């Protein structure tokens, strides 16, 4: 069975736990003019990052270039980490919300089937010559908020990006 993608427009969308421990309450969704959710399975392999970048490009069609570039880079890093450190299945969820106040809010979540060696949620600083280990540092630098929950049964990496300008 190949990858499965589902896009939902309008409605309440998914409820995600935010960094501050609050939930993405219905009031936030009610204040939105438009909400689009893209949910897709990612291949469990090195191509997960490329498929994730393409999915985010589709989900954020028409968004400001800087927001799209940041979202593509973050999603690529999260998908790579999920493949490198987790187990199948890999799932990407992109929630795109246009608040009534204007701008654009994007929530990106990548989940996997868990990891046998739980990782720290605090990104370690890689050595100057290290070829990997910068993914979560990139996410932390670009996202307005982010979280990582690891476990043997599931790992969930989430982030939020906002754009005050039009999209």
C-alpha positions in Angstrom: 0.0 0.0 0.0 1.4 3.4 -1.0 1.5 6.7 0.9 -1.9 8.0 1.9 -2.6 11.8 1.9 -5.7 13.5 3.2 -6.4 17.2 3.0 -9.2 18.7 5.2 -10.5 22.2 4.6 -12.3 24.2 7.3 -13.6 22.7 10.4 -11.8 22.4 13.7 -8.7 20.6 12.4 -6.5 18.6 14.8 -5.9 19.6 18.4 -2.2 19.8 19.2 -0.5 20.4 22.5 1.5 23.6 22.5 4.9 24.3 24.1 3.2 26.1 27.0 1.2 23.0 27.9 -2.0 24.5 26.6 -4.0 22.8 23.8 -4.7 24.5 20.5 -8.1 25.4 21.8 -11.3 25.6 19.7 -11.3 29.4 20.3 -8.1 29.7 18.2 -9.7 27.8 15.4 -13.0 29.7 15.7 -11.1 33.0 15.2 -9.7 31.6 11.9 -11.0 32.6 8.6 -9.7 29.6 6.8 -8.0 26.3 7.9 -6.5 23.7 5.7 -5.0 20.5 7.1 -2.7 18.2 5.0 -2.1 14.7 6.5 0.2 12.3 4.7 2.2 9.2 5.3 5.9 9.6 4.6 8.1 6.8 3.2 10.3 5.2 5.8 13.6 5.8 4.1 16.0 8.6 3.1 13.4 10.0 0.6 11.1 11.0 3.6 12.6 14.5 3.7 12.0 15.1 0.0 8.4 13.9 0.1 7.8 16.0 3.2 9.2 19.1 1.5 7.0 18.6 -1.5 3.9 18.1 0.7 4.6 21.4 2.6 5.1 23.2 -0.7 1.6 22.0 -1.7 0.0 22.8 1.7 1.5 26.3 1.7 0.9 27.2 -1.9 0.8 31.0 -2.2 2.4 31.6 1.2 5.2 34.3 1.6 8.5 33.0 0.2 10.4 33.3 3.5 7.7 31.3 5.4 7.7 28.6 2.7 11.4 28.3 2.7 11.6 28.1 6.5 8.7 25.5 6.6 10.4 23.4 3.9 13.7 23.4 5.8 12.1 22.6 9.2 10.0 19.8 7.7 13.0 18.3 6.0 14.9 18.3 9.3 12.0 16.8 11.2 11.4 14.0 8.6 15.1 13.2 8.5 15.3 12.9 12.3 12.2 10.7 12.3 13.7 8.3 9.8 17.2 8.4 11.4 16.1 8.0 15.0 12.6 6.5 14.8 10.6 3.6 13.4 7.9 3.3 10.8 5.3 4.7 10.3 6.2 8.3 9.6 3.3 10.8 9.3 3.3 14.4 8.4 0.6 16.8 9.4 0.5 20.5 8.2 -2.1 22.8 9.6 -2.4 26.1 7.7 -4.6 28.7 9.4 -5.4 32.2 8.3 -6.5 34.1 11.5 -9.1 36.7 11.2 -6.5 39.3 12.3 -4.4 38.5 9.2 -1.2 36.8 8.4 -0.7 33.0 8.4 -0.1 30.4 11.1 1.4 27.0 10.2 1.8 24.0 12.5 4.0 21.2 11.3 4.0 17.8 13.1 6.0 14.7 12.2 5.3 11.5 14.2 7.0 8.2 14.0 6.6 4.8 15.6 8.9 5.6 18.5 12.6 5.2 19.2 14.4 2.6 21.3 16.9 5.3 22.5 14.9 8.3 23.7 16.5 11.6 22.7 16.9 14.7 24.7 14.5 17.5 23.9 17.4 19.9 24.3 19.4 19.9 21.1 23.1 19.1 21.6 25.6 21.5 20.0 27.4 19.5 17.3 31.2 19.8 16.9 32.5 22.0 14.1 33.5 19.0 12.0 30.3 17.0 12.7 28.3 16.2 9.5 25.0 15.9 11.3 23.2 16.9 14.6 22.0 20.4 13.6 18.4 19.6 12.8 16.8 20.5 16.1 19.0 23.6 16.3 17.7 24.7 12.9 14.1 24.1 14.1 14.7 26.0 17.3 16.1 28.9 15.4 13.4 29.2 12.8 10.2 28.2 14.6 8.1 30.5 16.8 7.5 27.5 19.1 8.4 23.9 19.0 8.4 20.7 21.0 9.7 17.1 20.8 8.3 14.2 22.7 10.1 10.9 22.4 9.1 7.5 23.5 9.3 3.8 22.7 5.8 3.7 21.2 5.8 7.1 19.4 7.8 10.2 18.8 6.2 13.6 18.0 8.0 16.7 16.8 5.9 19.8 16.4 6.5 23.4 15.5 4.6 26.6 14.7 5.6 29.3 12.3 3.7 32.6 11.9 3.7 35.3 9.3 2.3 38.7 10.0 2.4 39.7 6.3 0.0 38.6 3.7 0.3 35.2 2.1 
